[in-house]
Amino acid sequence: MDAEKILSSLKTGRQYHGQVVHVEEIPARAADYAPESFPISEAVAEMLRSRGIERLYSHQVEAIEAVRAKEHVIVVTGAASGKSLCYNIPVLETLTADPRGRALYVFPTKALAQDQLGKLRGFGLGTLLQAATYDGDTPMSQRGDIRRMARIILTNPDMLHVGILPYHTTWSQFFRRLRYVVIDEVHAYRGVFGSHVGNIIRRLRRICSAYGSTPQFICASATIGNPEELMRILTGLDFRVVSRDGSPVGRKSFVLWNPPFIAKTSIRRSANSEASAIFERLVRNGVKTIVFTRARVTAELIARNVKAQLRRRKTGLDTRIMPYRAGYTAEQRRNIEQLFFSGELIGLVSTSAMELGIDVGGLDAVVMTGYPGSVTSTWQQAGRAGRGSDQSLAFLVAISDALDQYLMRHPQYLFTFPKERVMANPGNPYILESHVLCAAYELPIEEADFDIFGESLAPMLAALENEGSITHRDRWFWAGGISPAPRVNVRCISGKTFAILNQEKGGEVLGTVDEARAYETVHPGAVYLHEGESYLVESLDIGAGIVRVVPADLPYYTQAASIESVRIESADESKECGVGAVCHGTVRVTSQVIGYRRKRLYTDEVLQYISLELPSQEFVTHAVWLVIPRQLAEKVCSSDFDLPGSLHAAEHCSIGLLPLVAMCDRYDLGGVSHPSHPDLGGLPGVFIYDAYPGGVGIAEVAYERIEELLFNVISTVRTCPCEDGCPSCVQSPKCGNNNQPLDKGGAEFLLTSLLALAQEEKSPTLPPTIP
């Protein structure tokens, strides 16, 4: 593939108006192989040879040696670097030498577990090392045999939580003989989900200890900024980090593509239409390509439109592209992959679920429709192209929001800055309490468990005993009957949950959503996405906790608008921030969804605003807040800027850019700005908070890296081509006040004055990144 020739053809097209803002040429890297003399058991070496693997990379050997030294290991290397061999080789060596040994593999999705099962079976394990998936799709008739006979169990955190740990007595032989726990794609365990998984792993360790086993953990992740910290959060254990990647990499041209700015609308052309044009040109050039989108309906739309374009051109290529998304069966996935391998397919359009390690075959190019949300996910998706030493292309097509536009103007962030930290908070009291109850059901809680669950366990047990959920007789016992685990959804905060029912299938449960997110995501009229499929919310029964939806192929998506207020409960930390101060602590948030916008899928055009009457919610969470000194507030006003609008604009842009420093989504966050906040002694303040009861660690990272965040905000506001503020800088799709008031210039003046920067400095130098 000639990347320069393809880029040149794109630039000569009629629709090209300078969209290429940066091309990063990433040089090829030769493989760093381990010595051929590295010892591997003959049985496993034969398995490897049967797969065409003759030599190992240096990072694979480093990981295997660490496992052999009885260390807990996390491998943090690039996509397609052979991370699975880092755990498969030591597991297979041990289990072939120890006929009684067992291993547990945990993946974030059922689809990924099935994919990895296929790879394990490809080693020709036979009956000696029987491997099997054990999840919600496993037939009841097979579960008993799998528990007794399978030596490698592949599952997901949901099933481990609700279908394995509560029934550990039926797994006694497995837990007694458990040698290894493998956790793959650990970067997926962040926020609420990661906080639940941290407690599930602690419950697993506790049960293993009761059966006399202390399994070794072998984990794998995409490159993240804090692998050792994350593993301590998730498991409570210390880990050896293996991060020096020895796999070969072909030359990659990474293109940042910014749709043209349309002055009369103050927005950019749709990323969907731009991605379609790039995809169509790549296919016509014979380039095997995958396009990543955020939703199934968008994937279907792009595939349909590009098929139509190819059909009009009479290329004969329209039958060689198709969607590829979550929700397909393993057989359907294998069929699509086989069509791709054989050359019958040349292009796929996929939801982002496919970035998680699932093998879609060798690709020449990747087109990302919008920033995937983190640097880690960006490289996961880009890494799908150019396996081995082959040359490849990657396109990041920006959407019209502050985060994407920041990256278009600061490409060095993607290519030179450290990856984001992944944060979770197993100690979140709302989450921890539910798992303490589950743990008490599984085994009586003892004082030794304080070391596993943390210092907050003792007061929590006292409170649970007082309310009658547990009883104390030397140990703490579950006072209920059936297991509490089915009432705990590990994908959301515990508390009241809403069941989402598919009316077209007789009320089949699609999933659940906690009350903290329900009004925002499943309000009447909302478009709800599930495994890439879109549904229209017909009704939200608050009293019954039921959401009724129907499948819908709609030309629009929805964004909720809300208003919030914040009161400070406690300020845990504070420090100077320029001439002002920044604090971190606990706040009480009152939030109300007041309406939603319908936005056209392909162009993001606002079609309609619809008001809603929903109850307000109140919850306690963690926040970071800026305190603006009175003199600076007066300076903003005397300089003819609007103080409320300046604070409001700074708040919006800060929320939009916070995912640059902490792996999160802007919808994981909320914010409030106030020109005279009562809890600040009447001083102005800007608050950003975790949008989940109890918090999940995002505000803490924002506090640590506040100056970096504010520098990014200043740069974004200064360089945006709009006059008064737009979605690329200070407007927010969630704003309940219809983005009023906003003062873009005032936000720049406020923050540059706060940090004592020169007002005329167009591109402030970023402060050192805090690791």
N, C-alpha and C positions, 0 to 999 in steps of 0.2 A: 504494500500500500504506500502510495506517495502522498504523505500528509500535506506537503507544500502545494502540490498540484490541486488537491481537493479544496484547500483553503482558498487558493486563487480562483477556482471556479465559483465558489460561494461569493467572493468579493466582486465578481463581474456580473452577478445576477441583477435583474431589474429591481428586486426588493432590497438590495444592499444599500444602506445609508450609514456606513461607518459603525456597524454593530460590534465589530471585533475591537475591543478596548485593550486586550492584552493577550499575548501568547507566551506561555511559559514552556520552554523547551527543557524537558526533564531527560537527562542523558541516560543511556543504557548502563546497566550495572551487571558485571559478570558474576556468575555464581561463585560463592565461597564454600567449597565442598569440605566436608570433614575427611580426615585420613581414611583411606580404604581399609586400614587395619582396625578401624573402630569395631569392637566386638559386639555382635548381635547373635542371639541364639539361632541355631541353624533352622529351627522350625519357623521362626519369624522371618529370617532372611529368605527362606524359600517362598513365603507368602509375598514378600516384597518383590522378589524376582518375577513372580507370577503376574504382578501388576506393572512390570517394566521398570521397577525402581532398583537401580544398581548402587547408587551412592546417596548419602544424606548430606543436607546442608549443615553449615556450622551451628546455626541456632537450634536445629533439631537435636544435634548431638549434645549441645550445652543443656538443653532441657532434659534429655534422657539421663544424662549424668547426674543432674540435680535430683531427678526422681529417684534414681538408684541410691543417692545419698540420703534418701528419706526426707527431703525438703518438700514443702508445698510450693508449687511452681505456677506462675502465670506467664504465658508466652504472648508477647505483644509485638507482632510483626505484621507486615502488609498483607493485603488480599492476595490469595493464590500463592502464599509462601510455604504451604505444606504444614500448617499448624496442627492438623488432625493427626499427623504421624507423631507429633511430639507427645501425644497421649496414647495413641493406639499402640505404638511399639512397646512402651513399658508395660501397658496393660496386657497385651497379648503375650509378652515374654513371661510375666508373672503368672498369668492364668494357665498357660501351657505347662509351666513348671509345678504349679500348685493346683491339682484337680479340684480342690475345694474352694478356691478363691472366687470372688465375685467382684463386679464393678458396676457402678451406677453412673450413667451419662445423663446430664440435664441440659436441655436445649430450650430456648425461649418459645419455640413454636412446635406444633406437631409436625408441620411440613418439614422442618429442618431435621427433626429426629428421624423421620422416614427416609430423608435423603441420606443421612449418615448411616442408617441401617443398611441401605443398599451398598454403600462403600465398604462397610464391615464385611458384608457377605461376599463382596468381591475379593476378599482375601482368601476365600475358600476355607472358612472356619470349620465347616462340617458340623457334626453333632457334638464334638468335643467342647467347642466354645460357642454353644448356642446363644445367639443374640436375638432380642425381641423388643419391640416397642410396647409400652404399657401406658396407655393414655385413655382419654374418653372415648376413643373410637375402637378400643380393643374389645372384641365380643366377650360377654360374660362367660361363655362356655370355654374360652381359652385362658382366662385369667389364672385359674388355679394351676394349670400346667406351666404357665410362664413363671409364676412365683416359685414353683418347685424346681424347674429344670433350667431356666435361662440363667446363664452366668454373666451376661452383660445385659442390663436393663436400660433402655433408652426412654426417657420420659421428659416432662416439662414441669415447671414449678407448680402449676395449678394442680396437676395430678398428684405430685409428691405431697402437696398440702392436704388435699381432700380425699385422695384414694389410696395412699400408701401409709403415711405416718399414723393416721388414726387407727389403722388396722395392722400395726406392727407385729402383733402376736402371730398373725398368719404369714408374716415375712421373717420370722425369727431366724430361720436357717440362713436367709440371705444377709440379714444385718450382722449376724454372728461371724460370717465369713467375708464381709465387705472389706476389700483391700483399697479400692480407689473410688473417689468421687470426681468425675470429670464435669466441669461446668464450661460450656462453650458460649461464645458471643457474649461475654460478661458485660461489654459496654452497653448492652440492651437493658441492663438492670439498673435503671436510674429512677429518680423521683419516687412516686408512690409504689410502682411495681418493684423497684429495687429495694425499697424499705420493707415491703412484705417478704421479698426473697431473702433478705438478710435474716429475718426471723425464722423463716422456713429452714434455712441452713442451720441455724442454731438448734432448732428442734431436732433436725436430723442428727447432728453431732451428739445431742443428749441421748437419743434413742440408741445410737451406735454404742455409746459408752455403757448403757444399761446392758447391752448384749456382749460387752467385752471387746469391742473392736474400736480402733482409732484409725479410720481410713485416711489415706493421703489424698490431698486435693491437687488435681492438675487442671489448670484453667487456661482458656485462650480468649483473646480479645483483639479487636482492631486497635490501632494505635490510639491511645488516650493519654491525657496529661498526668494522671495520678493512678497508675495501675496498682501500686503497692497499697496506697491509701484505700482505694476502692475495695480491694480484697479483704483488708482488715475490717472495713465497714460491713461487707457482705458475710464474712465468715467468723470474724473475731480472732483470726489467726494471722501469723506473719508469713510472708511469701517471698520467694526468690523470683526476681523479675528477669526474664529473658527477652531482650529487646533488640539485640544486634541481628539484623535480618541478613541471612546469607543466601537468600534465593535470588535468581537472576531476574532482571527487569529490562524490558526492551525500551527503546526510546519512545517517549510519549510527548505529544504536543497537546498542551492543556489550554483550551481557548475560553476566554471570558467574553461572553456575547451579551451585549446590552441592547435590548430593543429600543428603537428610536423614540425620543421624547416628543410628544404631541403637544405643542404649546397651548392650543385652544382648549384642550381638556385637562392639562396639567398632569397627565399620566402617560406612561409609556405604552407602546403597542404590546398586545398580549404575548406573553411568553409561550402560550400554547401554539399560536399561529407561527411564531418564529421557530419553535422546535419542530413543527410539522414541515416547514420549508427546508430546514437543515436535514431532517430525516429523509425526506423525499430525494434531495440531491445526493445524499450518501448512498441510498439504495440504488439510484440510477448509476452511480459510479462503482457498483459492485462491492460496497463496503458492508461487511456484516456488522449490524448496529443494534443496540438496545436503547430505547428511550425510556427514562424513568419519569413517572408522573406521581402526583400525590393521591390520586383516587382512581378507582376502576372506571368510573364514567368518563373521566378525562382520557384515560388510556384507550378506551373504546372509541372516543371521539377523534383522537389523533389518528388512530389506526384507520378508522373509516374515511377520514378526510384524505389521508395520504393514499389509500387505496384508490379513491376516486380520482385523484390527480394522476396517478400512474395509469389508470384506465383511460383517462382522456388523452394521455400522451401515447397510448397504444404500445406501451413498453413490454407488456406481458408479465410485469413484475408484481402486479396487484395481488396475485394469489400467493406471493412468497413472503408476505408479512402478516403478522397476526398479534393479538394481545397475549400477554403472559402474566398471570396475576395470582395472588393468594386466593384460595377458595377452590382451585383446581385439585382434583385427586392426584395421587402419586402417579397413577397410570396416565392421566392426561398430561402431566408434566413430562413424564418420560417420553410420551409420544411426540410432544413439541420439541424436546431436546433432540430426539432422534431425527426429526425432520430438519432440525438446524444442523446437526452433525453431518447429515448426508448432503447438505447443500440445497435441499428443497426449499428451506426458509432462509431468507437473508436478513430479515428484520423482525424485532420483537418490540412491543410497547408494554411496559410493565409498571405495576405499582411498586412503591419503594420497599414493600415486604421482601422482594426478591434480592435485596442487597445483603441479606443475612446468610452468607455462606452457601446458599443453594447453587449447585453447579448448573449453569445454563450454557456451558460450552464455551469454546473460544470465540472471542469477539474482536473486531477491529476498532470499533468506535462506541462511545457512550455519549448520550445526550441527556443531560439532567434538566428537567423543566422546573426551574426554580431551585434555589439553594436548598439542599436537603435538610437543613436545620442545624448542622454541626460540621466542623471540619472533618471529624471522624467519619460521619456518614458520607460526606463528599468523596473522601478517598476510598471508602468501601465501594461506592458506586463506580467511581472512575477506574478502580482496580479491576473491574469486571472485564475491561478491554486490555488486550496486549499481554495475555498470559505468556510466561516464559520470556524469550528474547525477542518476540515479535514487536514491530512498531505499532503504535496505536494513537488514536485521537480521543480526546475528551472535551465535551462542550458543557459549560455551565451557562444556561440561558436564564438571565435574571428576570424576576418579577418586579413589580413596582412597589417595593416596600423598603424601609430604611435599611434592613439587614442586607438584602441582596445588593442594594445600591452602594452601601458602604464597601462591600467586597469588590464591586466593579471599579471603585475609585482607589481602593487600597489592596491591590492584588497580592502584595507581599504578605498580607495576613494569612492567606491560604497556603503560601509556599514557604514562609520562613518562621512564622510564629509557632509556639508550642501548641499542641492539641489541647482541647478543653478538658477541664476536670469533670468527671462524672460523679454526681452527688446522689446520695440516698441517706435516709435517716431512719434506721430500724428502731431508734428510741422514740420516734413520734408516738405520743401517748395513745392516740386513737388507734394506731396500727399495733403497737406493742401489746395493748390490753387484749385485743382479740387473739393474739398468738399465745399470750400467757394462759388464756382460757383453754385454747386448743392443747397446749402443752400439759396443763393440769389434767385434761381428759386422757391424754396418752399415757402419762406417768405422774404420780404425785410429785409436786414440786418440793425440792429440798434446798437447804441453805447453800449447797454446792452450786446450785443453778444460778445464784446471784452473779457468779463470775461469767456465766454465759450470757445472761440477759441484761446485765448492767446494774448500776447503782439505783436506778429508779424502780427496780423490781420490788424491793421491800415495801415502800409506801403504796405501790400499786396493789400488792397482795392484801395489805391491810384494808384498802378501800373496797376491793372485791369481796373480801370476807365480810365486811360491814354490810354490803348490799345483798349478801347471800348467794353470790355466784360460786364461791368456793368455801370450803370449811377447813379448819386447822386442827389437826390432831398429830402433833409432832412434825407432820408434813402438811402441805396444802393439797386438798383433794377437790376435784371437780364435783360441784353439788348438783349438776343437772343430770339428765338422762342420756339422750343421744349426743353424738359428737357435735360440737359447735362449728366445726370446720366448714360444712356446707353453707353456713350463713356468712362466711367471710370471703368476699371477692378480692382476690389478690391483685386485681388490676385497678382497684379504687380504694379510697379511704373508707374504713369501717364506719358504721352508723346506718342511718336509713338508706336503703337502696331502692332503685326503681327497676322493675323487670321490663325489658323491651320485648314486646310480643309482635310477631309477624301475623297480621290479620289474614293474609292470603293463605297461610298454612295453618289455619285453625288455632291461632294463638300460640304457635311455637315460640319458645323463648330464644331470642337471638343473643341476648346478653343482658348485662345489668350496668347501671351507672349509679354512682353515689350521689346523694343529694347536693353535695358541694358543686357538682358539675351538671346536674340534671337540667336546671332551668336555663343554662347557657347552651347546652348541646341538644336537648330533646324537648324543647318547648313546642307548643302547637305551631305547625307550619315549618318546622326545621327540616332540613335535609340531613338525615343521619347516615353516616358511612359505617359499614361493617364488612370487614374483609374485602374492601374495595368495592362492595356493592352499595348502591344508594337507595335509601328509603325515605318516604315522606311521613313525618309525624302527624297522625290524625288527631290524637288527643293525649293529654297528660293528666292522669287522674292522681292528684297529689295525695288524697286521703288513702287510696288503695295502694299507692306506690306502683302504678302501672302506666306504661307508655305503649300506645298502640300505633304501629307503623304499617305501611304497605310498600312493596317494591315500587320504585318510580324512576324512570329514565328521564330526568328533567334537564332543561337547558340552563339551569342556574344552581348555585349553591347559596347557603345562608350564613350570615354572621350576626351574632347576637350583640346588642348594645346594652350596656349596664352603667349604673352609677354606684359609687362607693363612698363611704366615709370611714375614717380610721381614728381610733383612740389608743393612746399608748398605755400598755399595762406595765411594762418594765423596760428600762434601757440597760442591757447587759454589758455593752461595750461602747466606747466612744473615742474619737480621735480627731485631731485637726484635719481639715480638708481645705487647703488654701487659707483664705481669711475666714472661713466658716468652720462647720463641724459636721461629722458624719457619725451616726449612731446605728447600732444593731440591737434588736431586742424583740420583745413580744408585744403584739398589738391585737386589738379587737376590731374586726372588720364587719361592717354592715354593708351588704351588697344587694342590689336589686336589678334584675334584667327587666328593661322597660320596652324593648322592641327588638326588631331584627331587620336586616337588609337582605334583599334578594339580589345576587350579583351574577351576571351572565358568565357562564363557564369559560367561554373562549376568549372573552375580552375583558372580564372583570368589571364591566359596566354595571353601575347600580341601577337596577330595574325598578325597585320599589322599597319603601320603608314602611314597615307595619308595626304598629304599637301593640304592646302586650300589657296585661295586668296580672302580674305574678307576685307572690309574697316576697318580702325581703328575707335575707338570710344573715345570720350573725355567727361568726366563728372566730377563734383565737388562732393566730399563726405567727410566723416570724417575719420581720421586715427590716429593711435598711432605710434610713431617712437622712436627708440633707437638711441642715439647719442654716438658714440664710441670715446673716447679721443685719440688724436694722439699718446700719449705714449703707450697706450694699442695696437693700431694698429701696431706700430713698434715692440712691444714685440711679437705679433703673428707672424710677418714675421721673426724675428730673431730666433724664436723657430722652424723654418722650417715648418711652416704651411702656407697654401695658404690663404691669406686674403679674396679675393673674394669668394673662395669656403667655407671658414668658415662662412662668413656672409650669404651666400646663404643657407647653411645647417641649420643655426640657424633660418632663415626666414621660410623655409619649415616646420621644426618641430614645430615652434611656431604657425603657422597657423593650423597645424594638431591637436594641443592640445588645442587650444583656446576654442573649445566647452566644455572643462572641466569646464570653469569658466563662460561662458555665453551660454545660450541655443541658439545654432545656428548650421548650417551645414558648413563644410569647404568651400562649394561652395557659401556661403554667404560672403566669404572673398577673398581678393586679397592681394598680397604682392610684394615688391620690395626690393632688397638689393643693396647697392652701395658702393664701396670702397672709393669714393671721391665725395660726393654729393654736387653740387654747392650751394644749398640752406642751407647747413650746414657749409658753409665756407670751403668746401673741406674735411670735416671730413667724416669718414665712417658712414653709417646709415642703419638701417633695418626698413622698413615701413610695417605696416599691416593696411588695410583699408576695410571699408564696401563696398561690391561690388555692391552697389546701389546708384544712384544719391541722394544726400542729407543725406545719412546715416540713419541707423535704430537703433543706440544706442550700437552696439557691441564694437566699438572702445573705447567708454567711459568706459565700463566695463573692457576692456583689460588694459586701463591706470590705473584704480583703483587697479587692481590685477596683475600688471606686474611682481612683484617679485615672486608671486606664480606660474605664468605661466612659468617664466624662470627657476625656480627650477624644475618644471616638465620636461622641455626640457632637462636640464642637466641630470636628472635621466634617461630619456628615451634613450638618446644617450649613456650614460655610460653602461647601462645594456643590450642593444641590442646585440645579439650574432654575428651579421654580422661583417665583417672586415672593409669595406670601405663605408658603407651606403646602405640602402635598403628601400623598402616601409614601413617597420615597424618603421623607425626612421626619415631619412632625405630626402628620395626621395618623390616627389610629382607627382601625376598623371596629374596635370594641367600644369606642367612646359613646357614652350615653348622652353627652351634651352636643352631639353632632359636630364634634371638633371645634367647639366655640367656648371661650375665646382662645385663639392661638396667636402668638407673636413670635414668628420665626427669628427675626432680627433680635428681639428682646432676649430669646433663649441663648443665642450666641453671646450677646453682651453680658448677660447674667453669669454664664459659666466661665467665660474668659476672665471676667472681673473676679469671680470667686477664686479661680486658680492663679490669679495675678499674671495672666498672659498678655502679650501685646495684642491689641484689638486688630491691628492690620496684618498680623501673622496668618497667612492663608492656610498653611498646612502645619499645625503644631507637631513638634517632635513627640512621639509617643514615649511615655515613661517606661522604665524597665518592666518587663512582664514578671509578675510574681508567680513563682512555680507552684 
